[in-house]
Amino acid sequence: MATECTLVAVPLDHAAPDAGTVDLFVRKFPAEGVAEGQLWLIAGGPGESGASFYPFIDTLREAAPGFDLLVPDHRGTGFSSRLCPDEEGPASKAGRALADEEWGTCFGSLNEQPGRTKSFTISNAARDLDELLSRLGSGERRYIYGVSYGTQLVLRLLSFGAQTDIDGVILDSLVPLETDTHLDLSHRSAVTDRVGREVLRDCDTRPECRRYFPEAAEQAVRRLLEKENIAELADGNLKYKLSALLDFTETRAMLPNVIAGLQANDPAWLRYATNRLSAKASALMHYPQSESSVPLVSLISRSENNARPNLTVDVIDHEAKDYLFASPLPALLLAGGIPTYERDASFGVLPASIPPSIVLQGTLDPKTPYHGADEHVAKLKASGDIVLVPIDRAPHFILMTAPSEFKRLAQEFLRKH
């Protein structure tokens, strides 16, 4: 079925409407027949475009039959206005990605135009969404689905009090409370390590997994990390590579084979699992606007989602010393490169009211941890009807990693509300 696309101009800074505009790209996947409503799909990131949903459109159609699917690209992503229009343009060396000297010229322009750079905030992105809902919304039922960073953006929108009525919200992989200083991005390695250890402890309870190790699985990994040649054997930081395997059920299940192989100085299983990860990522990157915007990720992550702006390499290394699983993300938060902006008064503010909402959360999510979502939902209950649904042993992004559960729960929610 044909889709419809449009560009909508909105203020560069909603607090200063005369300061210029940016364009927002929106793609619509029309319902078959007469639409009974709209489902807006809000991507994660913060550097991801709406193209991250395109591989799952069939699943979303089954989850929301009779609904128009509307997919915006956040400001700074996809076909919307970019932070570095020349370097992230389709005619640049690497297309929407940055390559070679483009890094220097891009970051240089961001420093030369700090006012423009500092307008690419979560709050302005939330105001963008409010504008799109107002301008492109129909008179029918209207729902919003957000994933990961998209849940933060949707809640920021609701904290402003959206101009357009919203009948319900589906939150997939809910971020922790913004004010939680122990689950922000600077603590991602701790979050990942906690989930990784839970996976290893589960291995100890299952004979088919336990047979790989003469000792507890955690101890097996600890001994593995102490091997003198492990960096060479793993072709990099093993803690990072083990952490990445937690993102998908398929690759997570390969952990016993990976660990046992490395114990025998054979990295074949690690290579195979890493290749499977790459294949999964490639399957999601078919579109010219798929490439994540590194400048936007850096800007928003460092400005709003880093509770420790004075983080240092020494602190990161000290904390990671006792981890079995670790993330490279904290190192990307270190100061430098481009300007950051000050959090505005909306940071950490919970919505006064929310429409009926459901949260779909994997119990083994290594990015937005289940206990963080549980605490967030407990606070949001004062604002309205919201239910947390645990997806047993699922990782991040339920639409992608547990599609059958997603379809069933989304259908039930849309029928009920």
N, C-alpha and C positions, 0 to 999 in steps of 0.2 A: 504494500500500500504506500502511496506517495505521502511524503511528509511536507510540512510547511515550516519555513524559516523566516525570521525577521530580526532586524536590529532596532533596539530602542535606546534613544539618547536619554541619559539621566545626568544629574549634576555630578561633577567630579567630587565635590564636597557638599553633602546635603545641608551642612550648616552654613555654607556660603554659596548659594545658588548661582551667583554671578561669576564664579571662579572658573568656569568652563564646564565641559561635559565629557563623559566617556560613553562608549557604545556597549550595549549588552546584547549578546547573541542568544536567541531562544529558538529551540526547535520543537515542533509539535508533532506528535504521532497521534493522528486522529483516531477516535474510536470507530469501530465498524458500525455503521448505521447512525442513528441519532444518539448523541452523547448524553449520558445522564449526569455527568459531572467531570471535574478535572482532578488529576493527581499530579502535583508538581514534584519533580525529582531534584533534590538538592544534594549535589556531590560533596565528597569529602576533600581531603587535601591538607592545607588550604589551597594547594596548587593545582588540583585536578579540575578538569572541565567536565561538563555534562556528558562528554563522550564516554566516560567511565561506565555509564549506564547502557550504552548502545548494545553491548553483547548480551544484555539481560532483558531486552525489550519483550521477547516472547514470554518470559517468566512474569514480567510485570503486567502484560496484557491478560494472562491467565489469573493473576492475583487481583486485577482490577478490571474485569470485563465491563465494557460499556463506558469506560472513562477515557477522555482525552489525556494523553501523557504529555506534559510540558516540561522541557528540559533546558534550563538556562545554563550558560557558562558564567561562573563568577567573574566579576571584574578582575582583570589580570590573568585570566585563563582562556584557553580555547580561542574562539573567534571573537570574543569580547576584547575591549581595549586592553593592551598589555602594558606592563611597567616599562618595558624596553621595546617600543614598537618596531624599531629597525632590526635589532638583534633577534627578537622573538617573532619576526614577521615571516610569512610563508616563503619569501624570496631570499631569506638569509641563508647562510652557509649550511646550517643544520635544520632549516625550517623553524618550527616553533621552539626547538631546543637551542641551547647556547653551545658554541664550539670555539675553541682556540682563542683568538684575539677578541672575540665577541664578549667574553667575560669581562675584560677590562673596559671596553667601551660602554657596555651596559651598566656596570657598576659605577663608572664615571658619570654617566648621565643621571643616575639615581641620586648621586651626591650633588650634582650641579643643579638639580631641580628638587630640592628637599620638600618643598610645599606639595608638589604633585605626588611625590613618592609617599609622603605621610598621609595622603588621602585614601590610600588603598587599605582601609581598616576593616575590621569585622563589622563595626557599626555602620559604616557606609555601605558595605555589602548587604547588610540586613535591610537598610533603607532602600537599596536597589530592589530587593525582593518584594518589599512592600509596594513599590512603584509598579513592578511587573504584575503583581496580583491585581492591583487597581486598574491598570490599563488593559491587560489581556485577559482578565478574569471574566467568566461568563456568569449568567444568572443562576446557573445550576449549582449542585453540591461541589464543594471545593475542599480538597485535602492536600496535606504536605507530607512528603516522605523525605527524611534527611538521614545521611549516614556519616558517622564519625565526626569530622569537623563540621559537616553539614548539620549535625544535631546542635552544635554550639551556635551556628548561624541562625537556625530556626528559633532557638530559645532566645537569642538576642532580639530577633524580630518580635517575638511575643512579649518580651519585656518592654518594648516600646509601645505595645498596644497597636496591632496591625489595623490599618484603615479598612481593610477588606475582611469580611467575615470568613472564618475558616471553620469547617465542620469537624475536622479531626486531624490528628497528627500521628504519624508512624515514625518512631525514632529507632534507628538501627545502629547498634554499637555506640551507645550514649557516652559522651565524654564525661569525665569527673567534674565536680563543681569547680568553677573557675577559681574559687578561693582556696581550694585544696592545695596546699604547698608541698604535699608529699606525693602527689600523683600527676604533677605537671610534666612537661616534656623533658625537663632536666633529670627526672627520675625514671625515664623510660627503661633503663637497664634493670633497675630494681623490679619494675613491673614484669618485664620479660623473664627475669630470673625466677621470680615467684611462680609464674605459669610453667616454665620449663621444668622446675623441680617437681611441681605437681604431676606433670606428665611422667617423669622418671619414677616417682613414688608409686604411681599407678602401675607402671611396668613391673615393679616388685611384687604386685599382688596377682599378676597373671602368669601362669606357668609358661605359656607360649612365648612370652616376652622375657620372663625371668631367666630362661635357660641360656640366654646370651651371656650372662654375667655370673661369675662365682661369688660375687659380693653385691651389695646394694648398688643400684644403677647410678645413684649420685656419686658414690665413691669411685665407681668405674670412670665416670667423666672427670672427677678430680684427678685421678691418677693419669688419665689421658692428657690433661692440660699440663701436667708436670713433665711430660716427655720432652727431652731436649730438642728433638727434631719435629715437634708438632706443628710449628708455623710453616716449615717447609712441606711437611706431609699434607697439611690442610690447604696449602697454597694461600695463606693469609691468616687472619684472626679467626681461630676456631670458634670462640665464643660468639662472634658475630654470625658465623655461618650456621651454628646450631640454633641460634635465635631465629634466623630467617626461616628455618624449617618448621617453626611453630605456626606459621601463617596459614597453612593449609592442612586439612586432615590427612591428605595423601602423603605429604612429605613429613609430617609429624610422625606418622606410623613407621617411617623409615629410620627413625632415630636409633633403635637398637642395632639395626644392621650397620648404620654409619659408625656408631661407637665401637662395635665389635670389629669392624673392618680396620679402623684406625689403630685399635689395640694390636692388631696383627700386622701393622705397617702397610695396610692396603687401603688406599683412599678411593677405591672404585665406587663404593656405595655413596660416599660423600659427593663425588663427581656426578653420579647418576641423579641423586636427590637435588643437587644444585641445578642440573640441567632441566629437571622437571619444573623447578621454580621458574627458571628462565622461560620455559615453554608456556607456562601459565601467564606470565607477565606479557609475553609477546602476543598471546591470544587476545589480550585486552587493549593492545596498542595499534589497532588496524587503521585508525583514523588520523587525518592530518592534524587534528587539534588534541590528540591524546596525550602528548608529552606534557608532563607536569611542569609548572612554572617554578623553577628554583628560586628566582628572586622573590616571588610572592610568598613561598614557603618560608624563606629566611626572614622576610619582613614581619609577617604576622606571628610566626612562632617566637621570634626573639622579642617582639613588642608586647605580646599579650599572654603567651602560653609558656613562658619561662619564669618560674618563681625565683630563679637565682641568676640575675644578670651579671653577677661578678664571678660566675663559674670559671674555673681554670682547668687546664689540662691535668695538673697535679691532683686536683680534687676528683676529676673523672677517673683517673688511673687508680687512685687510692680506693675509691668506692667499688670499682670493677674488680679489684684484686681477688675478692672472695666470691665473686659471681661465677656460676657455671655457664650462664647465658648472658649476653650483653648486647646492647644496641649501639650503633654508631651515631644515633641521633643526638645525644647530649653534646658531642664534640662539634656538631653543626650549629650549636647555639652560642658558641664563643663569640665574644665581641669582635667587631670589625666588619669591613666590607661596605655596608650600606647603612643609611640612617635608620633609626627606629623611631617610633612615635610613642607618646605617652598614652597609657590607658585612659579612656574617658570615664565619665561618671556612671556609665551603664555596666562597666565591668563588675562581675560578681552579683549583679542585681537579678533576683528571681522574678519571673513574670507575676504580676498581681493576679492574673487569671489565665487559665489555659483551656483550650477546647478538649474534648475527650481525646486521650492520648494513650498509645501503647508503646512500650519499649521492648525491643527484641535484642537480647544480650547473650552472647556465648559465654558459657561458664569457664572456658579456657581461652579467653580473648587476651592476647599478649600485647595489645595496644591500648585499648580502652577497657581496663579490668572490670570484672563483674562486680567486685565489692565497691568500686567507685560509682558504678551505675546505680547500685542499690542505695548508697548514701544519697545520691543525687535525687533519685525518685522519692525517697523518704521526705526530702525537703520540698519537692514539687507537689506533693499531695495536698499541701495547704492551699495550692493555687487552683486545684480542679481535679477532675477524674483522670487518673493516670495509673496504668498497670504495668508492672515489670514482669516479662515472661522470660525465664531462663531457658536457653537452648542448650541442652546437655552436651558438654564436651565440644561445643562448636567454637571455632576461633572468631576472628574479626570479620565484619561485613556479611551478615546473615543472608542477604539476597544472593551473594556469590557462593558462600561456603555451605549453606543449608537451604537450598532453594525450595525444596518441598515443604519444609516447615514455614518458610517465608510465605509461600503461596497460601497455605492453609490459614495461617494466622491473619494475613492481610485481608483475605476474603471474608473471614469471620468479622473482622473489625469494621470493614466497609459496609457489610450487611447490617451490622448492629447499629452503626452510628450514621 
